[in-house]
């Protein structure tokens, strides 16, 4: 029973959306990892989690562009996501989960509106709100949970549906005061416009009654190359965007890896680990043209969870220790064509806040 308490706490820590911090647009898909609680009976579980971050630190590669903050030209993204999850346990090995994200994003910038030369008078905000991309996944424990309480591995396969609006538009205020309506930036769109397929592996190892190890792997395959949404914000595509195939938004793959240790004392579990979220410049399936800001963020992830009788709650606050805005395919092609090194930037957050609660029905 004590081990089941520990595993239930692990379950709570794994209900985090796969959404990276800032302009590296790994968006919420309603949860990234399945629960780490090998149930021995049929039943339903309802869970909800909330995530928030503010991105504003600009990076090219691993180098922070400090001048953006000094000159007050930084782009600021505020991201809120509420993820609703319904899980059906069929037996002690098989389960299925439905993940539904509700997203509210806003973005403050100069360059998208009047331009950096206008100073703070040219700073304006665009936003998006609504349903994100829904995900459905099936899971199976590879070993019999009744016989393998020391350690186990869970595999999951799922489908991500294009239910989130990926054509959200807002008004961009130009230097002469006129407003132009156009699609908001890729980083605050509610969806990516593509049907994707997910793979997951979740594992635990109990060292003793108090200490255990955990690990997660999540990958989203996005076969669609581009979603057809313009990147020119209601304006005319530039010659550079046309030349290097960035006039429309791409539909990128996504990946997340987590690993760490837990300490459990009665109903309380304290965790600490490493979390890495990654948006690759090249997809494993399908083409990789279109506009994207590839990169990764590595974070130290402390967390707490507490189990009541049929309710459990958790909180985690990953702190970024490394940010890297990698070269996109367009950057690589432009470098080859011109002989001049090209490397775009992206904004990242210092940390993000995750809160959640689970109900066993």
N, C-alpha and C positions, 0 to 999 in steps of 0.2 A: 504494500500500500504506500509505503514511503517513496518507493521508486516511481510509482504512478503519479504521486504528487509532484515529484521532480520533473517528470516528463510533461505533465500538464503545464508546468511553468515554462518549460522550453517551448511548448506549443505557442504560448502567448508571445514569446520573444521573436517568433518567426513570422508573425502576421504583419509584416512591414511591406509597403508598396515598393515596387521597383521603379523608383523615380530618383534620378540623381539631382544634385543641387545646381540650380542655375540654368544657364543657356545650353549646357549639354543635355539635350532634351530627352532624357529617359523619363517618360511620363507614367503616371499611375495606371496600373492595370488591375487594381482591386486585390492586391496581395501578391506576394512573390514566392512564398514557400508554404508548404502544407504543414499541418500540425504535427508535432512530435510526441503524440500521445497514443500509444497502441491500445485502442479501446478493445475490450473483450466482449462487448455487447452492442446490439444495434441501437441507433438513436440519432437525434439531431443536435447540432450545435449551432448557435447563432453568435456571431462576433462582429464587433465594429472597432475600427481604429482610425485615428486622426493623425495627420502629419502636416507640419508647417516648417517652412524655411524662407529665408531672405537671402538672395544672392546679389553680390555687388562687387566682389573682388575679381578683376580681370586678369586672365592668364593667357600667354602665348607659350605653348609647351609647358614647362614647369616654372617659367619666370613670371612673377607677378608684375603687372603694369601699374606701378605705384602712382604714376603721373595721372592716371584716370581719377583717382580719389583726390589727389592734390588739386587738379584742375576742375573737379566737380563735373566731369563728363561721363561718369560711370553709368552703366545701365543697371537698374534695380528691378529684380523680379521678386514678387511675393506670391508664394504658392501654398494653398490650403487644399487638402484632400481628405474626404471622409469615405472610408472603405467599409462596405457592408458585405458580410460573408455568411453564407448558409452552407453547412456541411452535413451530409448524410453518411453515417457509418453503417455499411451493409453487414459486415462481420468483423472479426478481429484483424483482418488484413486489408480489405477493400473499402474505399470510401470515395465520395465524389463531392466537389465543392463548387459553389457559384460565388464569384466575386463581382461586386457592383460598386464602382467608384463615382463619387460626386465631387466635382472639382471647381475651385474658385481661384483664378489667377489674375494678377495685375502686373503691369510692366511700365516703369517710368524711364524715359530716355530723352535725349536731346537730338541725336543724329537721325532718328526716325521722323522727327517733326521739323522744327525750325532750323535745326543744325547746331553744332557745337559752338559756332561763332556767336550765337545769340545769348549765351550765358543761361542763367537759370530761368529767364523769361521765356526761353524756348523749350523748357522741359514740360512734357505732358504725359498723360497716362492712358494706356489701352488696357482692356480687360476681357476676361472670358469666364463664363459660369455655366455649369450644366453637367450632364451625364458624361462619364468617360468611357473608355473601352472595356466592355464586360468580358470576363474570362470564365471559362468552365474547364475543370480539370478532374481527372481520375487518378487515384493513388493506390499503391499497393506496397505493404511491407514485404521485403524480400525474404525475411525469415519469420517463422511462427513467433509472434509476440509473446505467447504463453511460455514458450521454451527458451526464448532469447531475450531475457530481461537485462542482461549485461550490456548488450549493444545490439544495434539494428540499423538497417538502411531502408529508407522509403523512396520509391521511384514514382514520378508523376508525369503524365502527359496531358496536355490541354490545348485548347483553342482560344485565341483572343479575337473577339469580334470587333468589327469597325463600327461600334455603336456611338462613339464619341464624335461630336461635330469637329471636323478637321478643316472647316471653311469659315470659322468664326471671323467676323469683320468688326472693325471699329473705325473711329475717325482719327486721322492724323492731321495735326495743325501745322500749317506751313508758315514760313517766315513773314508772308504778307497777310497772315491772319485767316486765309481760306482753309477750309477743311476738306480733306480728301478721304473718301471711304475705301478701305481695302482690307485684305486679310491681316490679322495680327501675326506677330512673330511666331515662328515654329515652336519656341519654348513655352508659349502659353496657350497653344491650341489644345482643345480638349481631347482630341484623338489624333492618330497618325494616318487614318484612311486606309489601312491595310488589314486584311485577315492574317493573323500570325499563328504560329504553333509553338508551344512551350514545352520544355523538358526541365525536370527538377530532380534533384537528389538531396535528401535530408537524412542526416545520420547523427547518432548519439553514442556515447560510450560512458558507462558508469564506472568511475574509478573506485568509489566507495559510497557510503550512505550520504556523504555531504558533497563530494566533488564529482563533477561529470564534464565531459567534453561534448561540443556540438559542432556541426558543420552543415552548410547549405550551398547548393549550386543551382542557379536558375539561368536559363537561356531562352530568349524569344527569337524565333526565326521569322523574318519578315520577307516573304518572297516578292511582294510588290516593290517595284523600284522607286516610282514617284507617284504622288497622289494628285498631281495636276494643279495644286494650289500655288498661286503666284507668290513670289518673294519680294515683289517690288512695292508692296504696301499701297496699292492703288495707283502707282505711277507707271512709268515705262521702264522695262528691263534695260539694264546697262549693257554696253557692248561686251564687257568682261563677263557678266553673268551669262550672256548668250554664248560666248566663246567656250566657256567651261561648264556648260550644262547645269547652271544653278538658278535658272529662272523659275523653277518650281521646287517644292519641298520633296525631299526624299522620305522613304519609309524605312528607317534603319533597324537593324538587330539591336538587342539589348542583353546585357549579362550582369549577374550579381553573384558574388562569392562572400560567404560569411564563415567565420570559425572563431571558437572561443571556449571559455571555461565557465562553469556555474558552481556556485556554492549555495547549498540549501540548508536552512535551519528552520525546521518545522514547516510552517506555511509560507515562509519568505524565501525567495531565491534572488541572489545577487549575481550578476553576470558581467563579464568583461571579454571583449574580443575585437577582431579586425573585420571591417566591412569594406568591400570594394565594389563599386558600381561602374560599369563600363559601357560606352556606346562606341562600337568599332567604326573605322572609316570604310571598311569593306564588309559586305554581308556574306554569310556562308552560302546562302541560296539566293539566286536572282542578282540583278545588277545593283550597282552602288552609285549611280549618277544622281544628280539632284542636290539641293542644298541641305547640308547637315553640319553640326558642330560636334565632331567626334572627340572623345576624350575619356578620362576616368578620374575618379576621386576615391582615395583611400582614407578611411576613418577609423579612429579608436571608438569602440561602441560599448559604453557602460550601460547597464540596465538593471531594473528591479521588477519583480513580479510577486504577486501575493494571491494565494488561493483561499477563497471562502468555501462554503459547502458546495454550491453549484455555480458559483460565480468566481471568475478570476480576472485580475487586472494587471496591466503592465505599463512601464514607462521606459523608454530608451532615449539617449541623447548622443548620437554619433558626432564626434568632433573631427573635422578634417585635418589630416596630417600631411597629405600630398594631393596636389591637383595638377592635372596635365591635360591641356587642350592639344590633342595630337593633330597632325596634318590630315586634312580631308582629301578625298580623291581629286577634288577640284584644285586644292593647293598643290598636290603632287603634279598634276597635269600642267598647271600654270608654271611651276618651277622648271619642268622639262622643256616647255615651249619657249620660255623667255630667257632661261638661264639665270634668272633672279629668284632667289629663295622666297617662296610665298608661304605664309603660315597665319591663318586667321586666329582670332581670340575668342574667348568665352568667359562668362562670369560665373563664379562659384560662391557658395555660402560658407561661413565658418562652421556652422553646425545645423542640425535639424532636430525637431522635437517630435517624438512619436508616443502616442497614448492610446491605450486600447482596453477593451473589456470583452469577456467571453461568457456566454450563458449556456449551460448544459441543460437541455430540455428533457 
